[in-house]
Amino acid sequence: MVLAVLSVALMVVDARFSALQPLRNQLGLIVEPVYWLGRLPVTLWQNANEQLSSRSELAAENEKLKAEGLMMQRRLQRLAALTEQNVRLRELLNSSALVDDEVLATELIGIDPNPFTHRILIDKGEKDGVLLGQPILDARGLMGQVVEVMPYTSRVLLLTDITHSIPVQVNRNGLRAIASGTGNPERLELRHVADTADIKEGDLLVSSGLGQRFPTGYPVATVTEVIHDSGQPFAIVRATPTANLNRSRYMLLVFTDPRTPEQRATESAEAQEAVDRQERAQPEVSPGGAVASPRPAPATDQEPRQ
């Protein structure tokens, strides 16, 4: 009882006069480590939880950023491809503006898998007015000629095929020659050029128009090597095609005929229909060799009855 009264008195005195403040401060310093030890497990758990959650959030954010970076790289690659395609189309458009003849744009859709032939497949055919033997070029020069025409596609033989030759002339002095394919997409050879002929490296070879297959004046190749041998009557002349034979995707079909592709397609269809009608109108031949008379058409309801 006495202790209780004494403690109440001390509390009243401390509350009124703050006499025990120094003692309470000292006791607080002594008890503080006990409080810290008591809070230590909770603090460690909270810190560990925050670190784990922060690490998982960082990992998720890192994965998200990686995915976004990949998407941006894909778009950038696509943008680069579209930019290059736009440049090629602009070059082709500019080249078509310089061509006096009528042209038709076409796209490469296939390549002959045979390594010994240089042929490509384009997306224009008989329905578009494409003709057999029609020349084709890209933004830099002649590429070849059409050797097979199908209804919706055509096959083109390139200049560098070993079976292909084209009459050319040196743009500098008009010297005529024959440029033949070598099987190498980067090389042509000039046949039967005299050893004393005026031809040198850097000369531009253009189509001469002889043979009436290729129009006159289109770039074909650039002379890269001229070898003179005093013991041989002909010089060895090698040239590089001006066209990007193994890189061009978009090309131009050249029409020297004044008719439009639609008119040519229409006339071709009409000619085929006329041939079919003529074949149907021919009389039938009997097994004995006699010509049978045409069969009468069957009667219909619209015909007058006897």
C-alpha positions as CSV (number, residue, x, y, z in Angstrom):
1,M,0.0,0.0,0.0
2,V,2.8,2.3,0.9
3,L,4.6,1.5,-2.4
4,A,1.4,2.3,-4.4
5,V,1.0,5.6,-2.6
6,L,4.6,6.4,-3.2
7,S,4.4,5.6,-6.9
8,V,1.3,7.7,-7.3
9,A,3.1,10.5,-5.6
10,L,6.2,10.2,-7.8
11,M,4.0,10.3,-10.9
12,V,2.2,13.4,-9.7
13,V,5.5,15.1,-9.0
14,D,7.0,14.0,-12.4
15,A,3.9,15.2,-14.2
16,R,4.0,18.6,-12.4
17,F,7.7,19.3,-12.2
18,S,9.4,16.8,-14.7
19,A,11.8,15.9,-12.1
20,L,12.3,12.3,-13.3
21,Q,12.9,13.3,-17.0
22,P,16.7,12.6,-16.9
23,L,16.1,9.2,-15.2
24,R,13.4,8.3,-17.9
25,N,15.8,9.2,-20.6
26,Q,18.5,7.0,-19.3
27,L,16.0,4.1,-18.9
28,G,14.9,4.7,-22.5
29,L,18.4,4.3,-23.8
30,I,18.8,1.1,-21.9
31,V,15.5,-0.4,-23.1
32,E,15.9,0.7,-26.8
33,P,18.1,-2.3,-27.8
34,V,15.4,-4.6,-26.4
35,Y,12.8,-2.9,-28.5
36,W,15.1,-3.2,-31.6
37,L,15.6,-6.9,-31.0
38,G,11.9,-7.4,-30.7
39,R,11.2,-5.6,-33.9
40,L,14.0,-7.3,-35.8
41,P,12.1,-10.4,-37.1
42,V,9.3,-8.2,-38.4
43,T,11.8,-5.8,-40.0
44,L,13.7,-8.6,-41.7
45,W,10.5,-10.2,-43.0
46,Q,9.3,-6.9,-44.5
47,N,12.6,-6.1,-46.1
48,A,12.9,-9.6,-47.6
49,N,9.3,-9.4,-48.9
50,E,10.0,-5.9,-50.4
51,Q,13.2,-7.2,-52.1
52,L,11.5,-10.3,-53.5
53,S,8.5,-8.3,-54.8
54,S,10.8,-5.6,-56.2
55,R,12.9,-8.3,-57.9
56,S,9.9,-10.0,-59.4
57,E,8.5,-6.7,-60.6
58,L,11.9,-5.8,-62.1
59,A,12.1,-9.2,-63.8
60,A,8.6,-8.8,-65.2
61,E,9.4,-5.3,-66.4
62,N,12.6,-6.5,-67.9
63,E,10.7,-9.2,-69.9
64,K,8.1,-6.7,-71.0
65,L,10.8,-4.3,-72.2
66,K,12.6,-7.1,-74.0
67,A,9.3,-8.0,-75.8
68,E,8.7,-4.4,-76.7
69,G,12.3,-4.1,-77.9
70,L,11.8,-7.1,-80.1
71,M,8.6,-5.7,-81.6
72,M,10.3,-2.4,-82.3
73,Q,13.2,-4.2,-84.0
74,R,10.8,-6.2,-86.1
75,R,9.0,-3.0,-87.1
76,L,12.4,-1.3,-87.8
77,Q,13.4,-4.2,-90.0
78,R,10.1,-4.1,-91.9
79,L,10.5,-0.3,-92.2
80,A,14.0,-0.8,-93.7
81,A,12.7,-3.4,-96.2
82,L,9.8,-1.0,-97.2
83,T,12.3,1.8,-97.6
84,E,14.5,-0.2,-99.9
85,Q,11.4,-1.4,-101.8
86,N,10.2,2.2,-102.2
87,V,13.7,3.2,-103.5
88,R,13.6,0.4,-106.1
89,L,10.1,1.3,-107.2
90,R,11.1,4.9,-107.5
91,E,14.1,3.9,-109.7
92,L,11.8,1.7,-111.8
93,L,9.3,4.6,-112.1
94,N,12.1,7.0,-113.2
95,S,13.4,4.4,-115.7
96,S,9.9,3.9,-117.2
97,A,9.6,7.7,-117.6
98,L,12.8,7.6,-119.7
99,V,11.6,4.8,-121.9
100,D,9.8,5.9,-125.1
101,D,8.1,2.6,-125.7
102,E,5.1,1.4,-123.8
103,V,5.9,-0.6,-120.7
104,L,4.1,-2.8,-118.2
105,A,5.4,-3.3,-114.6
106,T,5.8,-6.8,-113.4
107,E,7.1,-8.6,-110.3
108,L,9.4,-11.6,-109.9
109,I,7.5,-14.6,-108.4
110,G,9.8,-17.5,-109.0
111,I,13.3,-18.7,-110.0
112,D,14.2,-21.8,-112.0
113,P,15.9,-24.2,-109.5
114,N,18.1,-25.6,-112.2
115,P,21.6,-24.1,-111.5
116,F,22.6,-24.5,-115.2
117,T,19.8,-22.3,-116.5
118,H,19.1,-18.6,-115.7
119,R,15.3,-18.3,-115.9
120,I,12.8,-16.5,-113.8
121,L,9.0,-16.4,-113.5
122,I,7.0,-13.2,-113.6
123,D,3.4,-12.4,-112.6
124,K,2.2,-11.2,-116.1
125,G,1.0,-13.5,-118.8
126,E,-1.1,-13.9,-121.9
127,K,-4.1,-12.2,-120.2
128,D,-2.0,-9.1,-119.8
129,G,-0.9,-9.0,-123.4
130,V,2.6,-10.5,-122.9
131,L,4.2,-11.7,-126.1
132,L,6.7,-14.4,-126.8
133,G,10.2,-12.9,-127.2
134,Q,9.2,-9.7,-125.5
135,P,12.2,-7.9,-123.8
136,I,12.2,-7.2,-120.1
137,L,14.4,-4.7,-118.2
138,D,14.9,-3.3,-114.7
139,A,15.9,0.2,-113.5
140,R,19.4,-0.3,-114.8
141,G,19.2,-2.1,-118.1
142,L,18.0,-5.1,-120.1
143,M,17.5,-8.4,-118.3
144,G,16.3,-10.8,-120.9
145,Q,13.4,-11.9,-123.0
146,V,10.1,-13.8,-122.5
147,V,10.5,-17.4,-123.8
148,E,7.3,-18.9,-122.5
149,V,3.9,-17.3,-122.1
150,M,1.2,-18.8,-119.9
151,P,-2.3,-17.4,-119.1
152,Y,-1.3,-15.5,-116.0
153,T,2.5,-15.9,-115.8
154,S,5.5,-15.9,-118.1
155,R,9.0,-17.4,-118.1
156,V,11.9,-15.1,-118.8
157,L,15.4,-16.2,-120.1
158,L,18.1,-13.9,-118.7
159,L,21.0,-12.5,-120.7
160,T,23.6,-14.6,-118.8
161,D,22.1,-17.9,-119.7
162,I,24.6,-20.0,-121.8
163,T,22.0,-20.3,-124.6
164,H,21.3,-16.6,-124.9
165,S,22.9,-14.1,-127.1
166,I,22.1,-10.5,-127.9
167,P,23.4,-8.1,-130.6
168,V,25.1,-5.1,-129.0
169,Q,27.1,-2.1,-130.0
170,V,29.7,0.0,-128.2
171,N,28.0,3.3,-127.2
172,R,31.2,5.2,-127.7
173,N,31.9,4.4,-131.4
174,G,29.0,2.1,-132.6
175,L,31.2,-1.0,-132.9
176,R,28.9,-4.0,-133.3
177,A,29.3,-7.4,-131.5
178,I,27.4,-10.3,-130.0
179,A,27.2,-10.6,-126.2
180,S,26.6,-14.2,-125.1
181,G,25.8,-15.6,-121.7
182,T,28.4,-17.5,-119.7
183,G,26.3,-19.1,-117.0
184,N,27.7,-16.6,-114.5
185,P,25.1,-14.0,-113.4
186,E,27.9,-11.3,-113.3
187,R,29.5,-11.9,-116.7
188,L,28.9,-11.7,-120.4
189,E,31.4,-12.4,-123.2
190,L,31.6,-10.7,-126.6
191,R,32.1,-13.2,-129.4
192,H,34.3,-12.7,-132.5
193,V,35.7,-9.3,-131.7
194,A,38.7,-8.5,-133.8
195,D,42.0,-8.2,-131.9
196,T,42.4,-4.7,-133.4
197,A,38.9,-3.5,-132.6
198,D,38.5,-0.2,-130.8
199,I,37.0,-1.4,-127.5
200,K,38.3,-0.9,-124.0
201,E,37.4,-1.3,-120.4
202,G,34.6,0.9,-119.2
203,D,32.8,1.0,-122.6
204,L,29.0,0.9,-122.3
205,L,27.3,-1.8,-124.5
206,V,23.8,-1.0,-125.6
207,S,21.3,-3.0,-127.7
208,S,21.8,-2.5,-131.4
209,G,18.3,-3.5,-132.5
210,L,19.6,-6.1,-135.0
211,G,17.5,-9.2,-135.2
212,Q,14.4,-7.1,-134.4
213,R,14.0,-8.7,-131.0
214,F,15.4,-6.1,-128.6
215,P,14.7,-2.4,-129.1
216,T,17.7,-0.1,-129.9
217,G,19.6,1.8,-127.3
218,Y,19.0,0.0,-124.0
219,P,22.0,-0.5,-121.7
220,V,23.2,-4.1,-121.7
221,A,26.6,-4.4,-120.1
222,T,29.8,-2.6,-119.2
223,V,33.2,-3.9,-120.5
224,T,35.3,-5.0,-117.6
225,E,38.2,-6.8,-119.3
226,V,39.8,-6.8,-122.8
227,I,42.6,-9.4,-123.4
228,H,44.7,-9.1,-126.6
229,D,46.6,-12.1,-127.8
230,S,48.9,-11.6,-130.8
231,G,48.6,-15.2,-131.7
232,Q,44.8,-15.2,-131.9
233,P,42.6,-13.4,-134.4
234,F,40.0,-12.4,-131.8
235,A,40.3,-10.6,-128.5
236,I,38.7,-11.9,-125.3
237,V,36.2,-9.3,-124.1
238,R,34.3,-9.7,-120.9
239,A,31.5,-7.5,-119.6
240,T,29.3,-7.1,-116.5
241,P,25.5,-6.7,-117.1
242,T,24.2,-3.3,-116.1
243,A,20.9,-4.8,-114.8
244,N,20.7,-6.4,-111.3
245,L,19.9,-9.9,-112.7
246,N,20.1,-11.7,-109.3
247,R,18.7,-8.8,-107.2
248,S,15.9,-7.0,-109.0
249,R,12.3,-7.9,-107.9
250,Y,10.3,-5.4,-110.0
251,M,10.8,-5.2,-113.8
252,L,9.3,-3.6,-116.9
253,L,8.0,-5.4,-120.0
254,V,8.7,-3.3,-123.1
255,F,6.0,-3.2,-125.8
256,T,7.3,-2.0,-129.2
257,D,3.8,-2.7,-130.7
258,P,1.7,0.5,-130.7
259,R,-1.3,-1.4,-129.4
260,T,-2.1,-1.4,-125.7
261,P,-1.9,-4.6,-123.6
262,E,-5.7,-4.6,-123.4
263,Q,-6.0,-4.4,-127.2
264,R,-3.4,-7.2,-127.7
265,A,-5.2,-9.4,-125.2
266,T,-8.6,-8.8,-126.7
267,E,-7.3,-9.4,-130.3
268,S,-5.5,-12.6,-129.1
269,A,-8.7,-13.8,-127.5
270,E,-10.7,-13.0,-130.6
271,A,-8.2,-14.8,-132.8
272,Q,-8.4,-17.9,-130.6
273,E,-12.2,-17.8,-130.8
274,A,-12.1,-17.5,-134.6
275,V,-9.8,-20.5,-134.7
276,D,-12.1,-22.5,-132.5
277,R,-15.1,-21.6,-134.6
278,Q,-13.3,-22.6,-137.8
279,E,-12.4,-25.9,-136.3
280,R,-16.0,-26.5,-135.2
281,A,-17.2,-25.6,-138.7
282,Q,-15.0,-28.1,-140.5
283,P,-16.9,-31.2,-141.9
284,E,-16.5,-34.5,-140.3
285,V,-14.7,-37.3,-142.1
286,S,-16.3,-40.7,-142.1
287,P,-14.2,-43.9,-141.4
288,G,-14.2,-44.7,-145.2
289,G,-12.7,-41.4,-146.1
290,A,-15.9,-39.7,-147.3
291,V,-16.8,-36.3,-146.0
292,A,-19.9,-36.5,-144.0
293,S,-22.4,-33.7,-144.2
294,P,-22.8,-31.5,-141.2
295,R,-25.3,-32.8,-138.7
296,P,-28.5,-30.8,-138.5
297,A,-29.1,-29.0,-135.4
298,P,-31.8,-30.5,-133.1
299,A,-35.2,-29.1,-133.2
300,T,-36.3,-26.8,-130.4
301,D,-39.7,-25.5,-129.1
302,Q,-39.1,-22.2,-130.9
303,E,-38.8,-23.8,-134.3
304,P,-42.1,-23.9,-136.3
305,R,-43.6,-27.3,-136.5
306,Q,-44.8,-28.8,-139.8
